[in-house]
Amino acid sequence: MKVTAQQNTRKADRPAQQSTMKAVVREIYGPPEVLQLTELPRPTPKDHEVLVKIHATTVTSGDCRVRGLKVPAGFGLIIRLAMGVVRPRQTVLGSEFAGEVEAVGKSVTQFRAGDRVFGMSGTAMGAHAQYKCVAEKGALALIPPNLSFEEAAALPFGGTTALDFFRRGGLKAGDKILVNGASGAVGVAAVQLAQHFGAEVTAVCSGANAELVRSLGARRVIDYTREDFTASGEVYDVIVDTVGTAPFARSKLSLGKGGRLLLVLATLGQMLLAPWESAVSGKKVVAGPATERAEDVRLLAKLAQEGSLRPVIDRRYALEQMAEAHRYVETGRKRGSVAVTVSHHG
Ligand SMILES: NC(=O)c1ccc[n+]([C@@H]2O[C@H](COP(=O)([O-])OP(=O)(O)OC[C@H]3O[C@@H](n4cnc5c(N)ncnc54)[C@H](OP(=O)(O)O)[C@@H]3O)[C@@H](O)[C@H]2O)c1
């Protein structure tokens, strides 16, 4: 007898009644108005997958980029080829999620129905929905007991990006690091994680966010509206640019011998030039997409449980207010993360 994926699934104690779910979809690339709340079939986990009943997600800068195809210079065609040339292949955005395990595939060993989990679906997206299937070995971890679903959902996008760039840039204790764009999702994670790893952090942000980044561990704050960090003569071991205003040409004199420039936001040209600039300068330029890893999500959970990593939530919206949330994130002014609560009532 042929066994279906549905039959392969170990159900939670209280099986869900409905076979559909609410999700926010977009059929075309465009402004926040293309987003629509709709009903989709609820997914069924494959053998190695976990079905997550999502209680919170976020709208990231990445969601806005992919929705509107507003990508760094040079990436337009590449993103269309990856995501769908005329129309997006994945209609549901959302890369961060937190919720409960509803059911697991028959080969899953690390998670059980009822576990509180959070994670990152990366370019697969699909988290702006009530349910999502995630590979057991994907970027998924248990939520520490001290975090709400919204707080957990606010961690992985910035956290895994910062950890990946720090790994590639060889950040170590004692390094002097400057984080340009310290108040965004990647910035607030970078400031806290760098401080946790024993680096001495200088944060570049507007005056309005100075107190926030100081409270996260920045020893020094530079208000970019008043001061140009490259004009001070100060030299750093590592510079992280999350804004795109500190490319190698501008930052190189602010990097010491063997210094590393981590271009979280880079154009295609800057990415292609990075190996050349590294080879001729004796410094290292790191660019390109970050990889999200399960061990990094577990580390974020551990640090959040210990209190070394604090989720920063700027605003909260309901799933039904997704377009409004996108409009806010698209301003480029959010502090940390914008959380979206996913209700399962009504
Ligand atoms: N390479 C990768 O794999 C990867 C991964 C994740 C993200 N990214 C990219 O990294 C970038 C940052 O992401 P994010 O989610 O952190 O963005 P975000 O949360 O939208 O960043 C918003 C923050 O940037 C600050 N900001 C704006 N202009 C600034 C400037 N000139 N100088 C300093 N701060 C400034 C804003 O503060 P004020 O309002 O005070 O200016 C605001 O707090 C995005 O472009 C994203 O696409 C790349």
The ligand as a Gaussian input file, in Angstrom:
#p B3LYP/6-31G(d) Opt

LIG

0 1
 N       24.493000      40.114000       3.005000
 C       23.450000      39.544000       3.576000
 O       23.282000      38.331000       3.572000
 C       22.444000      40.410000       4.284000
 C       21.701000      39.850000       5.339000
 C       20.809000      40.681000       6.022000
 C       20.656000      42.006000       5.620000
 N       21.354000      42.472000       4.570000
 C       21.214000      43.875000       4.144000
 O       21.753000      44.661000       5.193000
 C       21.084000      45.896000       5.236000
 C       20.700000      46.208000       6.676000
 O       19.673000      45.351000       7.073000
 P       18.808000      45.689000       8.356000
 O       17.728000      44.682000       8.386000
 O       19.686000      45.831000       9.529000
 O       18.205000      47.115000       7.947000
 P       17.182000      48.010000       8.778000
 O       16.831000      47.325000      10.030000
 O       16.093000      48.394000       7.846000
 O       18.081000      49.315000       9.078000
 C       17.447000      50.432000       9.513000
 C       18.402000      51.277000      10.343000
 O       19.422000      51.844000       9.514000
 C       19.767000      53.105000      10.071000
 N       20.362000      53.968000       9.069000
 C       19.783000      54.449000       7.951000
 N       20.651000      55.220000       7.269000
 C       21.807000      55.225000       7.977000
 C       23.081000      55.821000       7.787000
 N       23.363000      56.569000       6.710000
 N       24.038000      55.605000       8.709000
 C       23.798000      54.849000       9.799000
 N       22.594000      54.262000      10.050000
 C       21.613000      54.447000       9.139000
 C       18.444000      53.646000      10.566000
 O       18.665000      54.520000      11.630000
 P       18.286000      56.102000      11.497000
 O       16.820000      56.138000      11.202000
 O       18.645000      56.669000      12.802000
 O       19.108000      56.602000      10.366000
 C       17.692000      52.406000      11.026000
 O       17.766000      52.191000      12.438000
 C       19.888000      45.802000       4.292000
 O       20.202000      46.510000       3.128000
 C       19.776000      44.332000       3.997000
 O       19.271000      44.097000       2.717000
 C       22.260000      41.707000       3.885000

